[in-house]
């Protein structure tokens, strides 16, 4: 951060000012918007808590997905598992509801509830 300052001293100063940092282990971060998704693979995430307010600093391999693109196979499987866990249905019912909802996870769960 600041050149010439010992990292341990910097941590001690931050602690005195009420700033805490925590590294978060993650495989992927997805930021969803109306225009599309921003996908960050192999992210390095630092959660910073400063005077009761939490902020996240994220860096990694960034790619963008335009709105309306088909979900990746990994996302499809994760979404199907989520539907099965939330609703308690079998995989075929979850897939049918997901397809009927055009890939909208929340709508699929609501339709089966």
N, C-alpha and C positions, 0 to 999 in steps of 0.2 A: 504494500500500500504506500507507505512512506519510505523513501530510500534512507538507509542508514539506521533504521530502528529495528531492534531485535524483535522478532515475531512474538516471543513470549512476553516481552514488555508491552507490545501492542495489545495482546489478548488481555493482559492485566488492566491496562488503561480502559479498554472497551468494557470490561466487566465493571469497573468503577463507575463508568458512565451509564450503566444499565443496558448495555448492548450485549446480546448473546448470539452466537452463531452455532448452527448445527448442520452438518452435512447429511443429506438425505440420499439413500441408495435407491435408484430407480433405473428401469430399463428404457423407458420411453415417456415423453410428455406430449400431450395433444392439447392444443388450444383451439377450441371450436368457435367459429363465428359464422355469420350469415353468408359471407363471401366464400368461405372454405375453411380448411383446417391448416394449422401450422403444426408440423410434427417434428419433434426433436428426439432423435435417436442417440443412444449412448450419452445421456445427459449428465452433467455435473451440476448438482443442485445444492445451494446453500440457503438455509432458512435463517433469516436475520430477525431477531426479536429486539425491538428498540422501543423502550418505554411503553410496553403493552401492545405495540403494533407489529404485526408479522409481515415481512416482505420476503420474496423469494428471488434469488439470482440464479438464472438458468443459462447454461451454455452447452453446446453439443453440435451434432450433425443435423442441420436444419433442412427440411423439405416442406413443400407446400402442396396441398391437395385442394383442387377447386371444388366448389359446391356442386353436388350432383354426381360426382364420381362414385363408382361402385366401391363399397368398402373392401379392404384387403381381407384375404382369407383368415388371417390371424384375428382381425377384429370381428369377423363373422362368428368364429368359434367362441370367442370371449363373450360376445353379446348373447349367443344362444345359451351358454352356460349361466350367464347372469339371469336370463329369463327363467331358466329351469330352477335356479336357486330361489329367486324371489317369489315365483308362483307355485312351485312344486309340481310342475308338469313334466311329461316325458319330452325327449329331444324332438320328435316329429311334430308335436303340438307347438313347441317353441319356435321351430323353423317356419312352420306355416304362419304363425302369428307375426313373426318378424318380416316375412315376405309380404304379408297382407298390409303391414304398416309401412311398407317401402323402406325398410331399414331403420325406422325410428324405434329405438330401444324402449323409450318411455311409453310410447303408444302401444307397443306390443305387450308390455307388461300390464298396462291398464286394460287392454282388450281381454286378456286372460284372467284378470282378477274378478 
